[in-house]
Every structure is written in structure tokens, then in C-alpha cells.
Amino acid sequence: MDCLPNEEAQKLIREILSNGSVIFPDHARKQMADRNYTVPDVKYILKTGNVTGSEKHKNTYRYNVHGEDLEGHPGIVVTAVVSKAKMVIVTVKGGV
């Protein structure tokens, strides 16, 4: 997939979240645990946060989604949009 403008990426991420497949690899789950984020926290950030930037990594683009978790703590979810129906959670950064 080509790089999307932030607003389009945000819309696609929310569509995938609602109707597609969200993959949480071991690395992302470890980062989540280390930073006290749950799957519902990450999904909430993706649902309500804002895409603030992107970077190319190999053949995909990674998008930074800034938002707040369910308790109102700031965080960033880095996600790779693989297709219009699938994304992979790369990592989660807290307290930013």
C-alpha cells in the first residue's frame, strides 16, 4: 500500500479496527505489558487518537497514532497497515 495522508490513514485504521483484522505480535504484547497497556487500551487509542505521522519500513508504512488510553493516560500506538483489511500493532509507547 502507498503512504496515506494522516486523515486517510486514520480513517482506514478505524475501519480495520471495526471490520478487519488487528494482529498483536509478541513484541507488541511485551511492550504493552511493560507499559501497562491492555488490548482494550490499544484499541481505544486507535479508535479515538490521531495519526500524527508515518514512516516507511520495508514494504509497508507505519503510522503513529497519538491518543489516551481508557484511564486518560497519553500513549502512542505504532501500527503497520498491511492491507485495507489488516494491520499489525508494531509497538506501544506510553507517557508521551
C-alpha positions as CSV (number, residue, x, y, z in Angstrom):
1,M,0.0,0.0,0.0
2,D,1.1,3.5,-0.7
3,C,1.6,6.0,2.1
4,L,-1.7,7.7,3.0
5,P,-2.2,11.2,4.3
6,N,-2.7,11.3,8.0
7,E,-6.5,11.8,7.8
8,E,-7.0,9.0,5.3
9,A,-4.7,6.7,7.4
10,Q,-6.8,7.5,10.5
11,K,-10.0,6.6,8.7
12,L,-8.6,3.3,7.3
13,I,-7.2,2.3,10.8
14,R,-10.6,2.9,12.3
15,E,-12.3,0.9,9.5
16,I,-9.9,-2.0,10.0
17,L,-10.4,-1.8,13.8
18,S,-14.2,-2.2,13.2
19,N,-14.3,-4.6,10.4
20,G,-10.8,-6.0,9.7
21,S,-8.0,-7.9,11.4
22,V,-5.7,-6.4,14.1
23,I,-2.6,-8.5,14.8
24,F,-0.7,-8.2,18.1
25,P,2.7,-9.9,17.7
26,D,4.7,-11.0,20.7
27,H,6.9,-7.9,20.6
28,A,3.9,-5.6,20.8
29,R,2.3,-7.6,23.6
30,K,5.6,-7.4,25.6
31,Q,5.8,-3.6,25.1
32,M,2.1,-3.3,26.1
33,A,2.8,-5.4,29.3
34,D,5.9,-3.4,30.1
35,R,3.9,-0.1,29.8
36,N,0.7,-1.3,31.5
37,Y,-1.5,-1.2,28.3
38,T,-4.2,-3.8,27.6
39,V,-5.6,-4.7,24.2
40,P,-8.7,-2.6,25.0
41,D,-6.4,0.4,25.8
42,V,-4.6,0.0,22.4
43,K,-7.9,-0.3,20.5
44,Y,-9.2,2.8,22.3
45,I,-6.2,4.8,21.3
46,L,-6.6,3.6,17.7
47,K,-10.3,4.4,17.8
48,T,-10.1,7.9,19.4
49,G,-6.5,9.1,18.7
50,N,-5.0,11.0,15.8
51,V,-2.4,9.8,13.2
52,T,0.5,12.3,13.6
53,G,3.0,10.8,11.2
54,S,4.2,7.9,9.1
55,E,7.4,6.2,8.1
56,K,8.3,3.6,5.5
57,H,9.6,0.3,6.8
58,K,10.4,-2.3,4.2
59,N,7.3,-2.6,2.0
60,T,4.8,-1.1,4.5
61,Y,4.1,2.2,6.1
62,R,3.9,2.6,9.9
63,Y,1.6,5.2,11.3
64,N,1.9,6.8,14.7
65,V,-1.4,7.2,16.5
66,H,-1.4,9.5,19.5
67,G,-4.2,9.4,22.0
68,E,-5.2,8.4,25.5
69,D,-5.9,5.0,27.0
70,L,-9.1,4.1,28.8
71,E,-7.8,5.8,32.0
72,G,-6.8,9.0,30.2
73,H,-3.1,8.4,30.1
74,P,-1.3,9.6,26.9
75,G,0.2,7.0,24.6
76,I,1.3,6.2,21.1
77,V,0.4,3.1,19.1
78,V,2.6,2.4,16.1
79,T,0.7,0.3,13.5
80,A,1.6,-1.1,10.1
81,V,-1.3,-1.1,7.7
82,V,-0.7,-4.3,5.6
83,S,-3.9,-4.1,3.5
84,K,-7.3,-2.4,3.6
85,A,-8.5,-5.1,6.0
86,K,-5.4,-5.9,8.1
87,M,-3.0,-4.1,10.4
88,V,-0.2,-5.1,12.7
89,I,0.5,-3.4,16.0
90,V,4.2,-2.7,15.9
91,T,4.7,-1.2,19.4
92,V,3.1,0.9,22.1
93,K,4.8,3.9,23.7
94,G,3.4,5.4,26.9
95,G,3.6,8.7,28.7
96,V,4.4,10.7,25.7
